[in-house]
């Protein structure tokens, strides 16, 4: 199996574990009465599974994006050289004229 696929599977698994912890905290702290809604409904397990799955997709995407972006090579912080380009600003006098207002 290619190394990139292994990294993807590993990071998706981490994302779903983090989502499970997050949903557990949501239920533990009873955010917006969510625990009462889930355990008081006959479709509560379905709702719990959907909340975990949707959050798992989000957290897995974030985890994989973080892993990919952290693979970037560090560029040296040295000056790259070149010339500084600065505009030559010269003040110009403009004559102000009185005009009749149309209104």
C-alpha positions in Angstrom: 0.0 0.0 0.0 1.4 3.4 -0.9 2.7 5.6 2.0 0.2 8.4 1.2 -2.8 6.0 1.5 -1.5 4.8 4.9 -1.1 8.3 6.1 -4.7 9.1 4.9 -6.2 6.1 6.7 -4.2 6.9 9.9 -5.3 10.5 9.9 -8.9 9.7 9.1 -9.0 7.3 12.0 -7.5 10.0 14.3 -10.2 12.4 13.1 -13.0 10.0 13.9 -11.5 9.3 17.4 -11.4 13.0 18.1 -15.0 13.3 16.8 -16.0 10.6 19.3 -14.3 12.4 22.1 -16.0 15.7 21.0 -19.5 14.1 20.9 -18.8 12.5 24.3 -18.0 16.0 25.6 -21.2 17.4 24.0 -23.2 14.7 25.8 -21.3 15.0 29.0 -21.8 18.7 29.3 -25.4 18.5 28.0 -24.9 21.3 25.5 -28.3 22.8 24.6 -30.0 19.9 26.2 -28.6 17.5 23.6 -28.2 14.6 26.0 -31.9 14.7 27.0 -33.0 14.9 23.3 -30.9 11.9 22.3 -31.6 9.6 25.2 -35.3 10.6 25.3 -36.0 9.8 21.7 -36.6 6.4 20.1 -34.3 7.5 17.2 -31.6 8.8 19.6 -29.0 6.2 18.6 -29.5 7.2 14.9 -29.1 10.8 15.8 -26.0 10.1 17.9 -24.5 8.1 15.0 -25.2 10.9 12.6 -23.7 13.5 14.9 -20.6 11.4 15.3 -20.3 10.6 11.6 -20.7 14.2 10.4 -18.3 15.5 13.0 -15.9 12.7 12.1 -15.9 13.8 8.4 -15.0 17.3 9.5 -12.3 16.4 12.0 -10.8 13.8 9.6 -10.6 16.4 6.9 -8.9 18.9 9.2 -6.6 16.3 10.6 -5.5 15.2 7.1 -5.1 18.8 5.9 -2.9 19.5 8.9 -0.8 16.5 8.3 -0.3 17.4 4.6 0.5 21.0 5.3 3.0 20.1 8.0 5.0 18.1 5.4 6.1 21.2 3.7 9.8 21.9 3.6 11.0 24.8 5.7 12.4 27.6 3.6 15.4 29.4 4.9 14.6 32.9 6.3 17.5 34.6 4.6 17.1 37.6 2.3 16.7 36.6 -1.3 18.6 39.7 -2.7 17.4 41.9 -5.5 16.7 45.6 -5.6 14.2 47.5 -3.7 11.6 49.1 -5.9 10.3 52.4 -4.6 8.3 54.9 -6.5 9.7 58.4 -7.0 6.9 60.5 -5.7 7.1 64.2 -6.6 4.5 66.7 -5.5 2.7 68.5 -8.3 0.9 71.8 -7.8 -2.7 71.9 -9.1 -4.5 75.1 -9.7 -7.8 75.3 -8.0 -10.5 77.1 -10.0 -13.9 78.3 -8.8 -16.7 76.8 -10.8 -20.4 77.5 -10.8 -22.5 74.9 -9.2 -25.2 73.4 -11.5 -27.8 73.4 -8.7 
